[in-house]
Amino acid sequence: MSTDPKEITLDLPPQPATTENKAPIAGAKPSVELLKYGERGVAISSFEDLFRFAKAVTLSGMAPRGYEKPESVIIAVQMGAEVGLP
């Protein structure tokens, strides 16, 4: 991933396994599990989920000033959890 604001590239998950006609194979699981949603939005259940969420926040440009790196977002989420935020 490039950090140059003029050039942003995303690490996209691999496409599911396909047959020759490019239709998804029945029962094939994606190699990257999607984030789950709960009553209050994204349900983060692992560190990998948290990092993917933090990366999406920073790439979206919606993170507050000072939270330009996924690591900063992770620390903010942890600090919120420590004071009782869901």
Summary of the structure (lengths in Angstrom):
residues: 86
radius of gyration: 16.3
end to end distance: 30.2
largest distance: 52.5
contacts: 148
relative contact order: 0.10
helix: 31%
strand: 9%
